[in-house]
Amino acid sequence: MTQQQIEKDKFKIVGGNHEATEKLADKSVSFWKEVFLRFSHNKMAIIGIIILIIVILMATFVPIFSQYKASDQLGVYNAPPSAQFWFGTDDLGRDIFVRIWEGARISLFIGIAAAIIDLIIGVIWGSISGLAGGRVDNIMMRIADVLTAVPYLLVVIVLLVVMQPGLIPMIIALSITGWINMARIVRGEVLSIKNQEYVLAARTLGASTGHLIIKHLVPNALGAILVTMTLTIPSAIFTESFLSYLGLGVPAPTASWGTMASEGNKAIANAPWRLIFPAVFISLTIFAFNAVGDGLRDALDPKLRK
């Protein structure tokens, strides 16, 4: 047997379809497609997506097409759930089913708006801090540390007392220190990639700080940013609900889940459904966002998967 024959036999594919194997090897899967495939195999994340889609659709269409408005007083007080009033009525005769979905709009808007503000401030702060390094980085992160040292809820409560409860004050209060976690995560991502060759090449060619952040640093930190933002929304929804429950959030008669839970707690002995329904939807929505965030995190980093 010659050397040429040995080498040919050595690299021969045994027990398989050679053409099919070559076609399979030629197929390349993009990073985000691979993330999607991993995410789609996470059952809890898919359940979370389904819950969020249902909540968003109901919040969008129920207040529009319902025969009642959230503020309508129908003259039927504290009626239990029935075929006419699916979730019952409150002490003013308002339909709780419609108010639940009107409240979903408020709670989701506050959570998403606060998360977007945290995203903008955190990405800018963390990118500049990580890219600048040195003294600038130290000063910026010490400022963040000082803000973190003050309890988050205490800051939010003090600001709401000063500004008076309301939709915009609530969003501002939630965002005062909420951006710090995003800033730290973005800074860590920037520190890990700012010395990569493509970033150094862009700096050598005279790229501005803004160009580096937008074109190179943020896109490569996008996975961590998406996960953090997804997990920020349920935190903001819970905080809004908690503060509204205490009477510091969105004031009545505006329907928010926290306000409805607070009103329902006063009638828990005679009309428990008034507390049960908002509490259930707060819990379901927070669970759904957390499940999606965890699923996205695991899909982006397979090493975190159990």
TIKE-274064 format. One record per residue: y negated, z negated, x negated of N, C-alpha, C in turn. Coordinates in steps of 0.05 Angstrom, whole numbers. Layout:
N
(rec (Y, Z, X), (Y, Z, X), (Y, Z, X))
...
***
This chain:
306
(rec (24, 0, -17), (0, 0, 0), (-25, 0, -18))
(rec (-43, 19, -13), (-67, 21, -29), (-87, 1, -21))
(rec (-108, -2, -39), (-130, -20, -33), (-145, -12, -9))
(rec (-149, 15, -4), (-163, 25, 19), (-149, 17, 45))
(rec (-121, 19, 45), (-106, 12, 68), (-108, -18, 74))
(rec (-108, -34, 53), (-109, -63, 56), (-136, -71, 70))
(rec (-158, -60, 60), (-184, -66, 71), (-186, -57, 100))
(rec (-174, -34, 107), (-175, -24, 134), (-160, -42, 153))
(rec (-137, -51, 144), (-120, -69, 161), (-133, -96, 164))
(rec (-146, -105, 143), (-158, -131, 143), (-179, -134, 164))
(rec (-195, -113, 169), (-217, -114, 188), (-210, -101, 215))
(rec (-185, -96, 220), (-177, -84, 245), (-176, -105, 267))
(rec (-187, -98, 290), (-187, -117, 313), (-160, -115, 327))
(rec (-146, -137, 328), (-119, -138, 339), (-119, -149, 367))
(rec (-104, -136, 385), (-100, -147, 412), (-125, -145, 429))
(rec (-141, -125, 426), (-165, -123, 443), (-174, -94, 445))
(rec (-192, -90, 463), (-204, -64, 468), (-228, -61, 449))
(rec (-225, -43, 429), (-245, -40, 408), (-271, -31, 419))
(rec (-271, -11, 437), (-296, -1, 448), (-310, -22, 466))
(rec (-295, -36, 481), (-307, -57, 498), (-319, -79, 481))
(rec (-306, -86, 459), (-316, -106, 442), (-342, -98, 429))
(rec (-344, -73, 421), (-369, -63, 409), (-392, -63, 429))
(rec (-386, -55, 454), (-407, -56, 475), (-417, -84, 480))
(rec (-398, -103, 480), (-405, -131, 484), (-422, -141, 462))
(rec (-416, -134, 438), (-431, -143, 414), (-459, -131, 414))
(rec (-462, -107, 425), (-488, -94, 425), (-507, -106, 445))
(rec (-496, -120, 465), (-513, -132, 486), (-528, -156, 475))
(rec (-554, -156, 476), (-570, -179, 467), (-583, -192, 491))
(rec (-583, -219, 490), (-595, -235, 512), (-620, -247, 502))
(rec (-642, -242, 517), (-668, -253, 509), (-668, -283, 512))
(rec (-687, -297, 499), (-688, -326, 500), (-691, -336, 528))
(rec (-710, -324, 543), (-716, -334, 570), (-694, -327, 589))
(rec (-679, -305, 584), (-656, -299, 601), (-634, -319, 596))
(rec (-631, -327, 571), (-611, -347, 565), (-618, -374, 578))
(rec (-645, -381, 577), (-654, -405, 590), (-648, -404, 620))
(rec (-653, -381, 632), (-648, -378, 661), (-618, -381, 667))
(rec (-601, -370, 650), (-572, -372, 655), (-563, -401, 653))
(rec (-574, -416, 633), (-567, -444, 630), (-577, -460, 654))
(rec (-602, -454, 662), (-614, -469, 684), (-598, -464, 710))
(rec (-589, -439, 714), (-575, -432, 739), (-548, -446, 741))
(rec (-538, -456, 719), (-512, -470, 720), (-516, -500, 724))
(rec (-541, -509, 725), (-546, -538, 729), (-548, -543, 760))
(rec (-528, -555, 771), (-527, -558, 800), (-550, -575, 811))
(rec (-556, -596, 797), (-578, -614, 806), (-604, -600, 806))
(rec (-609, -583, 785), (-634, -568, 784), (-636, -548, 807))
(rec (-614, -535, 813), (-614, -516, 835), (-619, -530, 862))
(rec (-607, -553, 865), (-612, -569, 890), (-642, -576, 891))
(rec (-653, -584, 868), (-682, -590, 867), (-699, -567, 875))
(rec (-692, -543, 864), (-707, -519, 871), (-706, -513, 901))
(rec (-682, -516, 913), (-679, -511, 942), (-696, -530, 958))
(rec (-696, -556, 951), (-712, -576, 965), (-741, -570, 963))
(rec (-751, -562, 939), (-779, -556, 936), (-787, -531, 952))
(rec (-770, -511, 953), (-776, -487, 968), (-779, -494, 998))
(rec (-760, -511, 1008), (-761, -519, 1036), (-787, -535, 1042))
(rec (-793, -554, 1024), (-817, -571, 1028), (-842, -553, 1028))
(rec (-844, -535, 1009), (-868, -518, 1007), (-870, -500, 1031))
(rec (-848, -488, 1040), (-849, -470, 1063), (-857, -485, 1089))
(rec (-845, -509, 1092), (-852, -525, 1116), (-881, -534, 1115))
(rec (-890, -542, 1092), (-918, -551, 1089), (-937, -528, 1094))
(rec (-929, -504, 1087), (-946, -480, 1091), (-947, -472, 1120))
(rec (-924, -471, 1134), (-923, -458, 1160), (-923, -477, 1184))
(rec (-913, -501, 1181), (-911, -519, 1205), (-939, -525, 1216))
(rec (-959, -534, 1199), (-985, -539, 1211), (-999, -515, 1223))
(rec (-991, -491, 1215), (-1003, -467, 1226), (-991, -460, 1253))
(rec (-964, -461, 1255), (-951, -451, 1279), (-943, -473, 1299))
(rec (-947, -498, 1292), (-940, -519, 1311), (-959, -519, 1335))
(rec (-949, -527, 1358), (-966, -528, 1382), (-985, -551, 1381))
(rec (-979, -571, 1363), (-997, -594, 1360), (-1011, -593, 1333))
(rec (-1034, -605, 1331), (-1048, -609, 1306), (-1043, -637, 1296))
(rec (-1046, -641, 1270), (-1041, -668, 1259), (-1059, -689, 1271))
(rec (-1082, -682, 1280), (-1101, -702, 1291), (-1100, -705, 1321))
(rec (-1083, -688, 1335), (-1082, -689, 1364), (-1070, -716, 1374))
(rec (-1084, -729, 1392), (-1073, -753, 1404), (-1061, -746, 1431))
(rec (-1035, -747, 1433), (-1020, -736, 1455), (-1015, -756, 1478))
(rec (-1024, -780, 1475), (-1021, -800, 1496), (-993, -812, 1498))
(rec (-975, -806, 1479), (-948, -818, 1478), (-947, -835, 1453))
(rec (-947, -861, 1456), (-952, -879, 1433), (-925, -890, 1422))
(rec (-922, -888, 1396), (-898, -899, 1382), (-872, -891, 1396))
(rec (-871, -865, 1404), (-846, -854, 1416), (-826, -849, 1393))
(rec (-801, -856, 1398), (-780, -851, 1378), (-774, -822, 1375))
(rec (-760, -813, 1354), (-753, -785, 1351), (-738, -775, 1375))
(rec (-745, -750, 1384), (-733, -739, 1407), (-734, -708, 1405))
(rec (-725, -695, 1426), (-726, -665, 1426), (-754, -655, 1427))
(rec (-772, -671, 1439), (-800, -663, 1440), (-816, -669, 1415))
(rec (-811, -694, 1405), (-824, -703, 1380), (-802, -709, 1360))
(rec (-796, -691, 1342), (-773, -693, 1325), (-774, -718, 1307))
(rec (-797, -725, 1298), (-800, -749, 1281), (-814, -772, 1296))
(rec (-817, -769, 1322), (-831, -790, 1337), (-861, -787, 1336))
(rec (-875, -807, 1347), (-904, -808, 1346), (-914, -834, 1335))
(rec (-939, -836, 1328), (-950, -861, 1317), (-966, -876, 1338))
(rec (-980, -897, 1330), (-994, -914, 1349), (-1018, -901, 1362))
(rec (-1026, -878, 1352), (-1048, -863, 1364), (-1037, -839, 1380))
(rec (-1011, -837, 1382), (-999, -815, 1397), (-999, -788, 1382))
(rec (-1000, -789, 1356), (-1000, -764, 1340), (-971, -757, 1332))
(rec (-965, -732, 1331), (-938, -722, 1325), (-933, -726, 1295))
(rec (-913, -743, 1288), (-907, -749, 1260), (-896, -725, 1245))
(rec (-881, -708, 1259), (-869, -684, 1246), (-891, -667, 1235))
(rec (-912, -661, 1251), (-934, -645, 1241), (-949, -659, 1219))
(rec (-953, -685, 1222), (-968, -701, 1202), (-953, -703, 1176))
(rec (-926, -703, 1177), (-911, -703, 1152), (-917, -678, 1136))
(rec (-917, -655, 1149), (-921, -630, 1134), (-951, -625, 1127))
(rec (-969, -637, 1143), (-997, -636, 1136), (-1001, -655, 1111))
(rec (-987, -677, 1111), (-988, -696, 1089), (-976, -684, 1064))
(rec (-955, -667, 1067), (-942, -654, 1045), (-963, -636, 1030))
(rec (-980, -623, 1045), (-1001, -606, 1033), (-1019, -623, 1015))
(rec (-1027, -646, 1026), (-1045, -663, 1011), (-1032, -674, 985))
(rec (-1008, -685, 989), (-994, -697, 966), (-986, -677, 945))
(rec (-977, -653, 953), (-970, -632, 934), (-995, -622, 920))
(rec (-1017, -618, 935), (-1042, -609, 923), (-1052, -628, 902))
(rec (-1052, -654, 908), (-1061, -674, 889), (-1043, -674, 864))
(rec (-1016, -673, 868), (-998, -673, 845), (-1001, -649, 828))
(rec (-1003, -625, 840), (-1005, -600, 824), (-1032, -598, 811))
(rec (-1054, -606, 826), (-1081, -604, 814), (-1083, -623, 790))
(rec (-1073, -647, 793), (-1074, -666, 771), (-1058, -656, 747))
(rec (-1035, -644, 752), (-1018, -633, 731), (-1032, -609, 716))
(rec (-1046, -592, 731), (-1060, -570, 719), (-1083, -580, 701))
(rec (-1098, -600, 711), (-1120, -611, 694), (-1108, -624, 669))
(rec (-1086, -639, 672), (-1073, -650, 649), (-1064, -628, 630))
(rec (-1054, -606, 641), (-1045, -584, 624), (-1068, -572, 608))
(rec (-1090, -567, 621), (-1113, -555, 607), (-1124, -573, 585))
(rec (-1130, -598, 592), (-1141, -617, 572), (-1121, -622, 550))
(rec (-1096, -628, 558), (-1075, -635, 538), (-1069, -612, 519))
(rec (-1068, -588, 529), (-1062, -565, 511), (-1085, -561, 491))
(rec (-1110, -562, 501), (-1133, -558, 483), (-1134, -580, 463))
(rec (-1132, -605, 472), (-1134, -628, 454), (-1112, -628, 433))
(rec (-1087, -625, 443), (-1064, -626, 425), (-1064, -603, 406))
(rec (-1072, -579, 414), (-1072, -556, 397), (-1092, -559, 374))
(rec (-1117, -567, 382), (-1138, -570, 362), (-1130, -592, 342))
(rec (-1119, -614, 352), (-1112, -637, 335), (-1090, -629, 316))
(rec (-1069, -616, 326), (-1047, -608, 308), (-1054, -586, 289))
(rec (-1071, -567, 297), (-1078, -545, 280), (-1098, -554, 258))
(rec (-1117, -572, 265), (-1137, -581, 246), (-1124, -599, 225))
(rec (-1108, -618, 234), (-1095, -637, 216), (-1116, -655, 202))
(rec (-1106, -671, 183), (-1124, -687, 167), (-1140, -707, 183))
(rec (-1166, -710, 176), (-1183, -730, 188), (-1188, -724, 218))
(rec (-1192, -698, 224), (-1196, -691, 252), (-1172, -699, 269))
(rec (-1148, -694, 260), (-1124, -701, 274), (-1123, -732, 278))
(rec (-1129, -747, 257), (-1128, -776, 258), (-1148, -787, 279))
(rec (-1172, -777, 279), (-1193, -786, 297), (-1185, -780, 326))
(rec (-1176, -755, 331), (-1169, -747, 358), (-1145, -763, 369))
(rec (-1126, -768, 352), (-1102, -783, 362), (-1108, -813, 365))
(rec (-1127, -823, 349), (-1135, -851, 352), (-1150, -855, 379))
(rec (-1166, -835, 386), (-1179, -836, 413), (-1158, -836, 435))
(rec (-1138, -820, 432), (-1116, -819, 452), (-1102, -846, 452))
(rec (-1097, -858, 429), (-1084, -884, 428), (-1100, -906, 442))
(rec (-1126, -905, 438), (-1143, -925, 451), (-1142, -922, 482))
(rec (-1143, -898, 491), (-1141, -893, 520), (-1113, -901, 531))
(rec (-1093, -897, 515), (-1066, -905, 524), (-1063, -935, 525))
(rec (-1077, -949, 509), (-1075, -978, 508), (-1083, -991, 534))
(rec (-1101, -978, 549), (-1109, -989, 575), (-1088, -980, 596))
(rec (-1078, -999, 612), (-1058, -992, 632), (-1067, -970, 650))
(rec (-1050, -950, 654), (-1057, -926, 669), (-1066, -932, 698))
(rec (-1050, -949, 712), (-1057, -955, 739), (-1083, -970, 742))
(rec (-1088, -987, 722), (-1113, -1003, 722), (-1137, -984, 720))
(rec (-1135, -964, 703), (-1157, -945, 700), (-1161, -929, 726))
(rec (-1139, -920, 738), (-1141, -905, 763), (-1153, -922, 785))
(rec (-1144, -947, 788), (-1154, -964, 809), (-1184, -970, 805))
(rec (-1193, -976, 780), (-1221, -981, 775), (-1238, -957, 782))
(rec (-1229, -933, 774), (-1244, -909, 779), (-1246, -903, 809))
(rec (-1225, -908, 824), (-1225, -904, 853), (-1244, -923, 867))
(rec (-1244, -948, 857), (-1263, -968, 868), (-1292, -960, 863))
(rec (-1297, -949, 839), (-1324, -941, 832), (-1332, -916, 848))
(rec (-1314, -896, 849), (-1321, -870, 862), (-1316, -870, 892))
(rec (-1303, -890, 903), (-1294, -890, 931), (-1270, -872, 935))
(rec (-1251, -880, 952), (-1227, -865, 956), (-1233, -837, 968))
(rec (-1217, -818, 960), (-1220, -790, 970), (-1203, -771, 955))
(rec (-1202, -746, 963), (-1184, -727, 951), (-1193, -720, 922))
(rec (-1218, -712, 918), (-1228, -705, 892), (-1228, -729, 873))
(rec (-1239, -753, 882), (-1237, -777, 864), (-1209, -783, 856))
(rec (-1189, -780, 874), (-1161, -785, 867), (-1152, -767, 845))
(rec (-1158, -741, 847), (-1149, -722, 826), (-1163, -728, 799))
(rec (-1189, -735, 800), (-1203, -741, 775), (-1191, -766, 763))
(rec (-1186, -787, 779), (-1176, -812, 769), (-1148, -808, 756))
(rec (-1131, -792, 769), (-1104, -787, 758), (-1105, -772, 732))
(rec (-1127, -756, 727), (-1128, -739, 703), (-1143, -752, 680))
(rec (-1156, -775, 685), (-1172, -788, 663), (-1155, -793, 638))
(rec (-1132, -805, 642), (-1114, -810, 619), (-1088, -795, 621))
(rec (-1083, -781, 644), (-1058, -768, 648), (-1052, -746, 628))
(rec (-1072, -735, 615), (-1069, -712, 597), (-1058, -720, 569))
(rec (-1057, -746, 564), (-1051, -756, 537), (-1022, -749, 529))
(rec (-1003, -752, 547), (-976, -745, 541), (-972, -716, 535))
(rec (-986, -699, 550), (-986, -670, 545), (-997, -664, 518))
(rec (-1019, -677, 511), (-1032, -672, 485), (-1014, -680, 462))
(rec (-1000, -702, 464), (-982, -710, 443), (-959, -691, 439))
(rec (-948, -682, 462), (-925, -663, 460), (-934, -637, 448))
(rec (-957, -626, 457), (-967, -601, 446), (-974, -604, 416))
(rec (-986, -627, 409), (-992, -632, 380), (-967, -631, 363))
(rec (-945, -644, 373), (-920, -644, 358), (-909, -616, 355))
(rec (-911, -600, 376), (-901, -572, 375), (-918, -556, 355))
(rec (-944, -560, 356), (-962, -545, 338), (-957, -552, 309))
(rec (-953, -578, 304), (-948, -586, 277), (-922, -574, 265))
(rec (-903, -569, 283), (-877, -558, 274), (-878, -528, 269))
(rec (-898, -514, 281), (-898, -485, 278), (-923, -474, 264))
(rec (-943, -491, 259), (-968, -481, 248), (-965, -470, 219))
(rec (-944, -479, 205), (-940, -469, 178), (-920, -446, 177))
(rec (-912, -436, 200), (-895, -412, 200), (-910, -388, 189))
(rec (-894, -369, 179), (-907, -346, 165), (-926, -330, 183))
(rec (-918, -326, 208), (-935, -309, 225), (-962, -323, 231))
(rec (-962, -350, 233), (-987, -364, 237), (-1004, -363, 212))
(rec (-992, -367, 189), (-1007, -366, 164), (-1018, -338, 159))
(rec (-1002, -318, 167), (-1012, -290, 163), (-1036, -285, 181))
(rec (-1035, -295, 206), (-1058, -292, 224), (-1083, -306, 214))
(rec (-1079, -329, 202), (-1102, -344, 191), (-1114, -329, 167))
(rec (-1096, -318, 151), (-1105, -303, 127), (-1122, -279, 135))
(rec (-1114, -267, 158), (-1129, -243, 168), (-1155, -250, 182))
(rec (-1160, -276, 183), (-1186, -285, 195), (-1185, -291, 224))
(rec (-1162, -297, 235), (-1160, -304, 264), (-1174, -330, 269))
(rec (-1189, -331, 291), (-1203, -355, 299), (-1184, -377, 309))
(rec (-1193, -401, 311), (-1177, -423, 321), (-1168, -417, 350))
(rec (-1186, -407, 366), (-1179, -401, 394), (-1157, -379, 396))
(rec (-1160, -359, 378), (-1140, -338, 378), (-1113, -348, 369))
(rec (-1112, -366, 350), (-1087, -377, 340), (-1074, -394, 362))
(rec (-1090, -409, 377), (-1079, -426, 398), (-1068, -410, 421))
(rec (-1083, -390, 430), (-1075, -374, 453), (-1053, -355, 447))
(rec (-1054, -341, 424), (-1036, -320, 418), (-1010, -329, 404))
(rec (-1012, -351, 389), (-989, -358, 373), (-977, -386, 379))
(rec (-995, -406, 380), (-985, -433, 382), (-975, -441, 410))
(rec (-992, -436, 430), (-985, -443, 457), (-960, -428, 467))
(rec (-958, -401, 463), (-934, -387, 472), (-908, -399, 460))
(rec (-909, -408, 435), (-885, -419, 423), (-880, -447, 431))
(rec (-899, -461, 443), (-895, -488, 453), (-892, -487, 484))
(rec (-889, -463, 495), (-889, -460, 524), (-866, -476, 537))
(rec (-843, -477, 525), (-821, -491, 537), (-827, -521, 541))
(rec (-837, -534, 520), (-844, -562, 522), (-867, -567, 542))
(rec (-886, -548, 543), (-908, -550, 562), (-898, -549, 591))
(rec (-880, -530, 596), (-870, -527, 623), (-854, -552, 632))
(rec (-838, -562, 615), (-822, -586, 621), (-841, -609, 627))
(rec (-861, -613, 610), (-879, -636, 613), (-895, -633, 639))
(rec (-904, -609, 645), (-919, -605, 670), (-902, -610, 694))
(rec (-877, -600, 694), (-859, -604, 716), (-854, -633, 722))
(rec (-852, -650, 700), (-848, -678, 704), (-873, -694, 709))
(rec (-896, -681, 705), (-922, -694, 711), (-928, -694, 741))
(rec (-920, -673, 754), (-926, -670, 783), (-914, -693, 799))
(rec (-888, -700, 796), (-877, -722, 812), (-890, -749, 806))
(rec (-898, -753, 781), (-911, -777, 773), (-938, -780, 788))
(rec (-953, -757, 789), (-978, -758, 804), (-974, -762, 834))
(rec (-953, -749, 845), (-948, -753, 874), (-941, -782, 880))
(rec (-925, -794, 862), (-917, -823, 866), (-942, -841, 864))
(rec (-959, -836, 844), (-983, -852, 840), (-1002, -850, 864))
(rec (-1005, -825, 874), (-1022, -821, 897), (-1011, -835, 921))
(rec (-985, -833, 926), (-972, -846, 949), (-975, -876, 947))
(rec (-971, -887, 923), (-973, -916, 918), (-1002, -926, 924))
(rec (-1021, -911, 913), (-1049, -920, 917), (-1058, -916, 946))
(rec (-1049, -894, 959), (-1056, -891, 987), (-1042, -912, 1004))
(rec (-1019, -921, 996), (-1005, -943, 1010), (-1022, -968, 1008))
(rec (-1035, -972, 985), (-1052, -996, 981), (-1079, -993, 994))
(rec (-1085, -969, 1004), (-1111, -964, 1016), (-1132, -954, 997))
(rec (-1124, -946, 973), (-1142, -936, 953), (-1141, -906, 949))
(rec (-1124, -893, 965), (-1121, -864, 961), (-1137, -848, 981))
(rec (-1124, -828, 993), (-1137, -811, 1012), (-1141, -827, 1038))
(rec (-1166, -830, 1048), (-1171, -847, 1071), (-1162, -834, 1097))
(rec (-1155, -851, 1116), (-1149, -841, 1143), (-1174, -829, 1156))
(rec (-1172, -810, 1174), (-1147, -801, 1187), (-1133, -779, 1172))
(rec (-1141, -772, 1148), (-1127, -751, 1133), (-1098, -759, 1128))
(rec (-1080, -741, 1134), (-1052, -747, 1131), (-1043, -742, 1102))
(rec (-1034, -763, 1089), (-1019, -761, 1064), (-995, -778, 1066))
(rec (-974, -773, 1051), (-950, -788, 1054), (-954, -818, 1048))
(rec (-971, -824, 1028), (-977, -852, 1022), (-991, -866, 1045))
(rec (-1011, -853, 1057), (-1026, -864, 1079), (-1008, -868, 1103))
(rec (-990, -849, 1108), (-971, -852, 1131), (-951, -874, 1126))
(rec (-943, -878, 1101), (-924, -900, 1095), (-938, -927, 1099))
(rec (-964, -928, 1091), (-979, -953, 1095), (-982, -959, 1124))
(rec (-989, -939, 1141), (-991, -944, 1169), (-964, -951, 1182))
(rec (-943, -938, 1172), (-916, -943, 1183), (-906, -970, 1176))
(rec (-914, -981, 1153), (-904, -1007, 1145), (-914, -1029, 1164))
(rec (-937, -1025, 1176), (-948, -1045, 1195), (-933, -1045, 1221))
(rec (-918, -1024, 1226), (-904, -1022, 1252), (-874, -1021, 1247))
(rec (-864, -1031, 1224), (-836, -1027, 1217), (-817, -1042, 1236))
(rec (-827, -1063, 1248), (-809, -1078, 1267), (-804, -1063, 1292))
(rec (-824, -1049, 1303), (-822, -1036, 1328), (-818, -1005, 1326))
(rec (-828, -993, 1304), (-826, -964, 1301), (-819, -958, 1272))
(rec (-795, -964, 1263), (-788, -960, 1235), (-789, -931, 1226))
(rec (-786, -912, 1244), (-786, -884, 1236), (-813, -876, 1224))
(rec (-834, -890, 1231), (-861, -884, 1220), (-862, -889, 1190))
(rec (-846, -908, 1180), (-844, -912, 1151), (-821, -896, 1138))
(rec (-799, -893, 1153), (-776, -880, 1141), (-781, -851, 1134))
(rec (-794, -836, 1151), (-797, -807, 1146), (-816, -802, 1122))
(rec (-839, -814, 1120), (-855, -808, 1096), (-841, -818, 1070))
(rec (-827, -841, 1072), (-814, -852, 1048), (-792, -833, 1039))
(rec (-777, -821, 1059), (-755, -803, 1052), (-766, -778, 1038))
(rec (-788, -767, 1048), (-799, -742, 1037), (-812, -747, 1010))
(rec (-824, -770, 1006), (-835, -777, 980), (-812, -778, 960))
(rec (-790, -791, 967), (-767, -794, 949), (-754, -767, 943))
(rec (-750, -751, 964), (-737, -725, 961), (-754, -707, 942))
(rec (-780, -707, 946), (-797, -689, 930), (-798, -698, 901))
(rec (-800, -724, 897), (-800, -734, 869), (-773, -728, 856))
(rec (-751, -732, 871), (-725, -726, 860), (-723, -696, 853))
(rec (-733, -679, 870), (-730, -650, 866), (-746, -642, 841))
(rec (-770, -651, 838), (-786, -644, 814), (-773, -654, 789))
(rec (-763, -679, 790), (-750, -690, 766), (-724, -675, 759))
(rec (-709, -667, 779), (-684, -652, 775), (-691, -625, 762))
(rec (-711, -612, 772), (-719, -586, 760), (-729, -589, 732))
(rec (-746, -610, 727), (-756, -615, 700), (-733, -621, 681))
(rec (-714, -638, 689), (-692, -644, 671), (-674, -619, 666))
(rec (-670, -603, 687), (-654, -579, 684), (-668, -559, 665))
(rec (-694, -557, 668), (-709, -539, 650), (-709, -549, 621))
(rec (-711, -575, 618), (-710, -586, 591), (-683, -581, 578))
(rec (-661, -586, 593), (-635, -581, 582), (-629, -552, 577))
(rec (-640, -534, 593), (-637, -505, 589), (-652, -495, 565))
(rec (-675, -507, 559), (-691, -499, 535), (-679, -510, 510))
(rec (-666, -533, 511), (-654, -545, 488), (-625, -552, 494))
(rec (-606, -534, 488), (-577, -539, 495), (-566, -565, 482))
(rec (-578, -574, 460), (-568, -597, 447), (-572, -622, 464))
(rec (-590, -621, 484), (-595, -644, 501), (-576, -645, 524))
(rec (-560, -624, 528), (-542, -623, 551), (-519, -641, 546))
(rec (-511, -656, 567), (-489, -675, 565), (-462, -660, 568))
***
